[in-house]
Amino acid sequence: MRMVGEPRKRPGSDTGRSRAAFLAAALRSPLEVGTLLPSGRALARRLAAVVPREAAGQRRQVVVELGAGTGAVTVEIARRAGPGSTLIAIEKDAAMAEQLRSRGLGAEIVTADALTLPEILADHGLDRADAIVSVLPFTLLPPARQRELVEVIREALHPDGVFTAAAYSAGYWTPTARRFRDELQRSFHEVVPTRSIWDNVPPAMSYICRQPAL
Ligand SMILES: C[S@@+](CC[C@H](N)C(=O)[O-])C[C@H]1O[C@@H](n2cnc3c(N)ncnc32)[C@H](O)[C@@H]1O
């Protein structure tokens, strides 16, 4: 298993190829990608900020990203998590996952559906994650799928862990966004919405969730 370590390339150096791979995937699967552009740096940093910084003497923390795309958020998580962490980035689209692998961020890139998170953790000899960061387009998903994914995340999160999910601000009051919040509130004792980042395209906010319900 590869740990977060010294990147082979300067992390953050997103290339034109990454952006092209993202756009191609967005045109191929608009409902799965949910936007034409990767997350902006402010949103990426906001999401990564929930990942605890590595502390001396601490056990190796496990960080998972769901819907990693071409790595706009992965790069910030890798910076934050530090070389002693295990970072697993899950991306369903094979072309984007391949592009992300080529960026050499030191994360384990898994081409798979986020629903298979328990199997992915088990394949890596892991049980739970300390932090899970989602950039999945939750509000575009049908209710049953939304529920299934939140359930998988709740069960995979360490009781002291943190889960954060990005969401687009414009859809905050839509029925699917309300349903997503209800799912989060059913599954976590603490759900905190953050302010919007208005200069992200499109504007986005996030939820920070702790204390998974048993
Ligand atoms: C809004 S994009 C975010 C991409 C990237 N993290 C960023 O912030 O720029 C959503 C990503 O989730 C991926 N995705 C959608 N459904 C997925 C699923 N069930 N499992 C894994 N990845 C999924 C899409 O292919 C896409 O790359």
The ligand as a Gaussian input file, in Angstrom:
#p B3LYP/6-31G(d) Opt

LIG

0 1
 C      -18.128000      17.337000      -8.590000
 S      -16.952000      16.185000      -9.231000
 C      -15.624000      16.488000      -8.074000
 C      -14.290000      16.120000      -8.618000
 C      -13.108000      16.598000      -7.797000
 N      -13.088000      16.011000      -6.471000
 C      -13.103000      18.104000      -7.657000
 O      -13.404000      18.570000      -6.559000
 O      -12.804000      18.797000      -8.635000
 C      -17.654000      14.654000      -8.672000
 C      -16.795000      13.431000      -8.925000
 O      -17.404000      12.299000      -8.332000
 C      -17.277000      11.187000      -9.207000
 N      -18.334000      10.236000      -8.855000
 C      -19.671000      10.373000      -9.032000
 N      -20.326000       9.326000      -8.518000
 C      -19.376000       8.521000      -7.996000
 C      -19.428000       7.292000      -7.293000
 N      -20.582000       6.671000      -7.042000
 N      -18.284000       6.737000      -6.874000
 C      -17.083000       7.349000      -7.115000
 N      -16.974000       8.517000      -7.765000
 C      -18.104000       9.096000      -8.203000
 C      -17.415000      11.803000     -10.587000
 O      -16.894000      10.966000     -11.600000
 C      -16.631000      13.099000     -10.401000
 O      -15.266000      12.918000     -10.641000

